[in-house]
Amino acid sequence: DQRGVSKMATWVIILILVISVVALAVLATACYRKIPSNQLLVKYGAFIKDGFLIRRGGGVFMIPFIQGIKTIDLGLMNQDVILKDAYSANKIPVNLTADVTFKVSSVAEEQKIVAEALMSSGLSDISKIATEIISGELRAIVAKFTIDEINTNREKLKEAVSVSIEKELSKIGLKVCVLEKGEICNEKDFSKDEIAVVRRPIYTPNLKE
């Protein structure tokens, strides 16, 4: 019956159209990312000028497989960094903790620097980059102080750490809000023999002091 065939063909066309619309809706949903206003959206990949696009809040479409999205929190971020076996200037290992609170700069040009740092690092989170920088700076600063200086001049050490960390984080567009230096081990954590070994080239050892 010709009418029956025509009716069936109509239903097939309608079904195909419905499936197509649903598929397009699902694809559009998968390709669209929306973030709150307290985050930066970084879109990267093919067909993007300069390799990436930055947008604060809102949404953006991306092409699957050849484009991607990363987000950067604009709120306060906190990192509790624990540094173990950092050697002082006279080769005594020091354990140091630092609690650092920082945030992404509100200046557009510096936000671009943050995005560039995130893209070039291969890491998924800007706080991981900050942690690596903080750990490296703590280790470098401790290496400039003898164990005696660390014990007797904590404020000088804290100031050196603060200046160094603030300087290095600013290079990737991050602003330090709070930096608290935690506990540092001192000579009572080492035996007199260990202290004497590292002091001998510099000081006349006096184990009675």
C-alpha positions in Angstrom: 0.0 0.0 0.0 1.6 3.3 -1.1 -0.1 5.3 1.6 1.3 3.0 4.3 4.8 3.3 2.8 4.6 7.1 2.7 3.4 7.3 6.3 6.2 5.1 7.5 8.7 7.2 5.6 7.3 10.3 7.3 7.7 8.7 10.7 11.3 7.7 9.9 12.1 11.2 8.8 10.6 12.6 12.0 12.5 10.1 14.1 15.8 11.0 12.3 15.1 14.7 13.0 14.3 14.1 16.7 17.5 12.1 17.1 19.5 14.8 15.3 18.1 17.5 17.5 18.8 15.5 20.6 22.4 14.7 19.4 23.0 18.4 18.7 21.7 19.4 22.1 23.9 16.8 23.8 26.9 17.9 21.7 26.3 21.6 22.4 26.0 20.8 26.2 29.3 18.9 26.0 31.0 21.7 24.1 29.8 24.5 26.4 31.5 25.4 29.6 30.2 28.0 32.1 32.1 29.2 35.2 31.2 31.6 38.0 32.5 35.2 38.1 35.1 34.3 40.8 37.1 32.2 38.3 39.2 32.7 35.2 38.4 30.5 32.2 41.4 29.6 30.0 40.4 28.2 26.6 43.3 26.7 24.7 44.0 24.7 21.5 43.6 25.0 17.8 42.1 28.1 16.0 42.7 30.4 19.0 44.9 33.5 18.6 48.0 33.4 20.8 47.2 29.8 21.8 44.7 30.6 24.5 41.8 32.8 25.4 41.1 34.3 28.9 37.6 35.1 30.2 36.4 36.0 33.7 33.2 34.1 34.5 30.6 33.4 31.8 30.7 30.7 29.3 32.4 29.6 26.1 32.1 26.9 23.4 35.0 24.7 22.6 35.7 22.2 19.9 36.1 18.7 21.4 39.5 16.9 21.1 41.3 19.9 19.7 40.5 22.5 22.3 40.4 22.4 26.1 39.4 24.4 29.1 41.2 25.2 32.4 40.0 27.3 35.3 41.8 29.5 37.7 40.3 30.4 41.1 40.4 34.2 41.8 39.7 33.7 45.5 42.3 33.3 48.2 44.4 30.1 47.9 46.4 28.6 50.8 49.4 26.3 50.7 51.0 24.7 53.7 54.5 23.9 52.4 56.6 21.4 54.4 60.3 21.4 53.4 62.4 18.5 54.7 66.2 18.2 54.7 67.0 21.6 53.3 70.7 22.2 54.0 71.9 25.3 55.8 75.0 27.2 54.7 77.1 24.9 57.0 75.4 21.7 55.7 73.1 21.0 58.6 69.7 19.7 57.4 66.7 21.9 58.3 63.0 21.1 58.3 60.9 24.2 57.7 57.2 24.8 57.2 55.5 27.9 55.7 51.9 28.7 55.4 51.3 31.0 52.4 48.0 32.6 51.4 48.0 34.1 47.9 45.6 35.1 45.1 45.6 35.9 41.4 46.2 39.6 40.6 43.1 41.6 39.6 45.1 43.3 36.8 44.2 41.9 33.4 47.8 41.8 32.1 49.0 39.9 35.2 46.1 37.5 34.8 47.4 36.8 31.4 50.8 36.0 32.9 49.1 33.5 35.3 47.4 31.8 32.4 50.7 31.6 30.5 52.4 30.0 33.5 49.6 27.5 33.9 49.6 26.6 30.2 53.4 26.2 30.0 53.7 24.2 33.2 51.6 21.3 32.1 50.0 21.3 35.5 46.2 21.4 36.1 46.2 23.8 39.1 48.0 27.1 39.6 48.4 26.3 43.3 50.7 23.4 42.4 52.9 25.8 40.5 53.0 28.1 43.5 53.9 25.2 45.8 56.9 24.3 43.6 58.1 27.9 43.6 57.7 28.3 47.4 59.5 25.1 48.1 62.4 26.1 45.8 62.7 29.5 47.4 62.6 28.2 50.9 65.4 25.8 50.1 67.5 28.5 48.4 67.1 30.9 51.4 67.9 28.3 54.0 71.1 27.6 52.1 72.3 31.2 52.7 72.0 31.0 56.5 74.1 29.0 58.9 72.3 27.0 61.6 73.4 29.6 64.2 71.8 32.4 62.1 68.6 30.4 61.7 68.4 29.9 65.5 69.4 33.4 66.6 67.9 35.6 63.9 64.6 34.2 62.9 63.2 37.6 61.9 66.0 38.1 59.3 65.2 34.6 57.9 61.5 35.3 57.8 62.1 38.6 56.0 64.4 37.0 53.4 61.8 34.2 52.8 58.9 36.8 52.5 60.8 39.0 50.0 62.0 36.0 47.9 58.6 34.3 47.7 56.7 37.5 47.0 59.2 38.3 44.2 59.0 34.9 42.5 55.2 34.5 42.8 54.7 38.0 41.3 56.5 36.7 38.2 53.5 34.5 37.5 50.9 37.1 38.4 50.3 35.9 42.0 50.1 38.3 45.0 51.0 37.1 48.5 48.4 38.1 51.1 49.8 36.3 54.2 53.0 34.4 54.8 53.5 32.6 58.2 56.7 30.9 58.9 56.3 27.7 60.9 58.6 25.8 63.1 62.3 25.4 62.3 64.4 22.7 63.8 67.3 23.9 65.9 70.6 22.5 67.2 68.9 20.5 70.0 67.6 18.2 67.2 71.1 17.2 66.3 73.8 15.5 68.2 77.0 17.5 69.2 79.0 15.3 66.9 76.9 16.3 63.9 77.2 20.0 64.8 80.9 19.7 65.4 81.5 18.1 61.9 79.9 21.0 60.1 81.2 23.7 62.4 84.9 22.6 62.3 85.7 24.2 58.9 84.2 27.6 60.0 84.4 27.7 63.8 86.6 26.5 66.5 84.4 23.8 68.0 83.4 24.3 71.5 81.1 21.5 72.5 80.6 22.9 76.1 78.8 26.0 74.9 
